[in-house]
Structures are given as C-alpha cells and as structure tokens.
Amino acid sequence: MPAKAFTILELLVVLVVLGLILAFTFPNLDIIQRQRALQESADELRSLVMMTHARAMADGIRYRIEFPGTPDPLDPRADREIDVPWMTLQPIVKRQVDPLMNPEAYGDVHEPWTDRAFMREGTRCVAVLPGRPSFEIRQNTPIAGPSIAEGDKTVFVPLTFNPDGTCDWVTFVLTDLPFDVELEASHAPRILNVIVDGRTGQSWVQRALRAREVEIMQEHGASPILHIDFTSPTEITEDNILEVHIRPGGGSSTGSGAAPRRRSEGGS
C-alpha cells in the first residue's frame, strides 16, 4: 500500500506553526545574546582595569585607560564634554614614555593583552565619570545616579594608575540601549557601571539602580555603592533587602542580588 502524501494544506499548516514557534523563540534568543554581550563587555573592561593596575605597580610607572575622544586633562582649552558615542568603541591603554624627563607624556601600549576587543558589538561606553559615584535621585528620571539620558553630551576622563596602585575614583557607564531611548525603570539591568575605588584600585560591576530602590536602601541605612558585583535584574524591595549578608571587611553579598544593609560612610 503506497504511503499517504501530505497535502498542500497540511504543509502550509506545518509551516505556519513553525513560523509561530520561531517568532516566539528568536526574540528571547536576541535578549539573551544582548544581555550576554553587555555582561561580557563589563567583565572584560574590569579585567583590563585589573591588568593595567597590576602593570603600573610592576613596572613602577603610570598607566592610563581611556576611550577614543577623551579630552586631554592637561589641556585647559579642551572641551570637558564630548558627544555621546553612538557606536561601540574600544578602550586604549597608555603608559608613561619618559617618567623622569617628561612625566606627562603617554604613549599607546601595543601588547597582546591590550590589542584586542574588550567591548562587544552593540555595547557602548557612554560616560567615564570622575569621582565617587553619586546615586542621587533626580526628578523626571526613573534611574538614580549615573544615567545615559542626559542629552547629546557626556563626560569622559582617563583612568590613571600610579606606581603604588592608587588612582582616582572612576565610573565607566556601559549600556546596550539604543542611542535615543526614552529611559524607563525597567532599563536598569541594561546599564552596567564598572566602578573603580580610588583608594585601593578595587573594581566591581554594578547595575544601575532604580530611584525607588535607592529610596528603600536609604530607609535601611544602606549605601548604594556596593563594592561587590551586582547585576541581578531582580528589583530591590522591602521583601528582599533583609536577605543581605554583610561580609567582614566591608561590602555585601546576597543570594537574591539585594543591596547591603550598612550605613554610608561619607556617601560611599
């Protein structure tokens, strides 16, 4: 008995079902890939910070990390604000050329650990901010602290490591959000801050905080500067903030990605 063939109608039904399955599957894959690219970019940049910090101490000279377009900090005529990058840019590593005779002269470092892509395609560094990060709650924005929706201009400063390992506080603000996005509270996990502690050179990756999360942290006497990696998309609430465990020596950790319950020391 010959096998029964599929009719054209049956084939069309199968194709429609497959199309629906793909339509629901690929957006999720796209989200996963985008999140992975942002996290990998932050991890790679943090690794570069740690390596540059170690090389400055090992070589006994200053090393510097900066992004293309960063104004010369010694040039009084240089603009302190630059256009917000709309594309993926890679960090540049520099070091002192002649520490004794010309200590302010820096040259690019071209070695295997510097000449590679740290930022994944689709991820942008939209600011490199000087000083201790501020998570101030402002009007008309659902995100507290470093934001990506401040207009067409942004601030980029170099991160310079001294031979003793010290540096200035610096926050690299990374995102995979579109250039002209209207910021929403749900975008907080798509903004990652690579924060460098100027006192010790310690660095960590911390996602943006929603304004309501900072309000809850303030009510519990917690500092929004966590000193640990914190990238969980789970929102900090009254229900989960009490799950935090304080570590000896500072910082905090939690299985649910909540915030620390320790009082701020001078805003830190």
N, C-alpha and C positions, 0 to 999 in steps of 0.2 A: 504494500500500500504506500503510495508516494506521500512524502512529508507535506504537511499543510504549510503554505507560504503565508507570510504576513501581508496583509492588505495595506494599501497606501494610507488609509485612515489610521490603522494601528501604528504604523511607522510615525505618522505625524503626532499621534498622542505621546509616543515614547520620546520624541524629540522635544515636545513641549514640556514634559515632565523633567527631562534632563536640563532643559533651559532654566526652569524654575529652581532646580537644585543648585545649579551653578550661580544663579543670580543671588541666592541667599548665602552661598558659601564664599564667593570671591570677596565681597565687602569685608567679611570677617578676616580673611587672609590678609587683605590690604591693611586693616587696622593692626593686626599682629606684626606684620613686617615693618610698618611705620613706627610702632612702639619699640620694636627691637632696634631699629636704626637709631632712634633718639637715645635709648639707653646705652647702646654701644658707643655712640659718639661721646656721651658724657664719661663713660668708663675709660675710653681711650684718651680723652683730654686729661682726665685725672691722672692716668698713668704717665702721660707726658710731663705733667706738673711734678710728679714724684721723681721721675728720672732726671729732670732738669735740676731739681732741688739737690739730688744726690751728686750730680756732676759739679755743681757750683762748689759744694763742700770738698769734693775730692780734688778738684783742680785748683782750688784756692782763688778763684776769680768769679766775677759776677756773670750770671747767665740771665737771659731775658726771654720771655714768651710774649709774643704779640700777634695780632691778626693784621692782615693787609689793610692799609688805610689808617692805622693807629697814629695819631699825631705825635711828633717828637716832643717829649716832656720838657726838653731844654730850649725849645724854640718859642719865645714869647709871642711870636706872630702867628703861630699855628692855631687853627680853629680847635676849640675844645670839644666841639660836637661835629659828628660826621653823619653822612646819610646812612640810614638803616640798611644793612646788606639785604638784598632780596634773593641772593643765591648762596650756595654752600661755599665757604671759604676755609682754607686750611691754616692752622697756626704756624708761625715762624719762630724758630729758636735762634737766638743770637747770644754771643758772648763777647767779653772784652777783648779787644785786639792787642792793646798795649796798656796793661793796668797801671804801670808806673808813670810813663810819659804822657799818656793820653787816656785817662781812665773813663772818659765819657764816650769813647769811640767803640762801637759794637759792630761785629761782622756776623754774617749768617753762618750757621753751623750746618754743614752738609755731611752727615754721617748716617749709617743705616737706621739708627733709632730716631732720626729726625725727618728723613726724606721718605715719608710715606703718608698715606691718607689717614687722618685721625677722625675727621668729621665725615659721617656717612651722607650720601647724596640725599637731598631733601631736608637735611637738618641744618639750621642756621645758628650761628652765634650772633645774637642781635645786640649785645652790650657786654662790655667788660668794665665793671663799676669799681671805683676805688673806695677804700674804707670799709669799716664793719657794715655788713648788710643791714638794711633797715626794712622791717616788715610793718611799716606804718599803714594804717587803714585810711584810705582816702575816699572821698566822695566820687560817685559816678564810675567806680570800677569794682568788680567783684573779687579781684585779686589783690592781696596785700603785699606790700614790698616791691621788689624788682618786677617790673612789668614789661610787656612787649608792645603795648599800645599807647605810646606816649607821643605819637606823631611821626614825622619823617626823619627826625634827627635822633641820634643816640650818642652815648659816651663810650669810648674805647681807650683804655690805658694799658701800658705794658705791665707785665708781672716780672719784677726783677728780684732774683735771689742773690743775697750776699754770700761771701765765702763761709760765714758762720751759720748759714742756713736760714737766717731771718729774711723777712720780706714784708711788704705792706699787705694789708688785707685787700683781697680782690675777689670779685664775684663774676664768673662767666655765666651769662644767661643764654641758654640754648632752647630752641623750640623747633617743632616740625609744623607749626601752624602756618597758614598762608600769610603773605605779607600784609594784606589789607583786612585781616579778620576782625570781626567785632567781638571783643573779649567777653567770655562767659565764665561763670564759676566752674562749669564742667571742664574747662580747658586747663585747669590747674595741673593735672598729671602730664600735660603735653608741654610744660615749661619746666626745665630742669636747671637748677643752679649748681655749678661747680664752685664751691666756696673754699678759699684758701685762708687759713688763720695766719695772720702776720706774725704772731708771737712765736709759733712753733713750726710753721710750714705745713701743718696738718691740713689735709684736704678731704672733702667729702661731697657727695652728690645729694642734693635735697630738692625735692619738687617744690613748685610754687604753692603757696598757702592761700586758701580762700579767706576772705575777710572774716567770715563767721567762724572759721577755725581759729584764727588768731584771737578773736574775742573770747572764745572758750578757753584757750590757753592762758590768756591774761587773767581770766577769772580764777584759774587754778595756780597762778603764780609761776607758769611755765614760760621758758624762753623759746621763741620761735627759731633761734639759731641752735640747731640740734647737735652739731658736732659728730653726727653719725650719718650714714647713708639712710635716706628716707625717700622712697619713690613709690610707695604703695598708693594706688588710686583711691583706697578706702578713705572716706571722709572722716575727719576727726570730730567726734561728737561727745556729748556728756556721757554717753553709754560706754565708749571705748577708751576715753582718755585715762581712766583709772586703771587700765590694764598695763600701764607703763611700768617698767622696772628700771630703777636708777642704778647705773653701773658705778663701782668705785673709781674715783679719779675723774668723774665728770662724764657728761654725755648720757645717753639713754638708749634703751632698746625695748622693743615690744614685738610680740608675735603678730600683732594685727596692724602694725605700721602707725601706731598712735604717737603722740608727742610727749616730750618729757615733762615731768612734774617737779621741776626745780626752779627756784626763783632766778630771775635775770640778774646778772652781775654787771651793772653798768650797761644794760641793754644787750648783753651777749647771750 
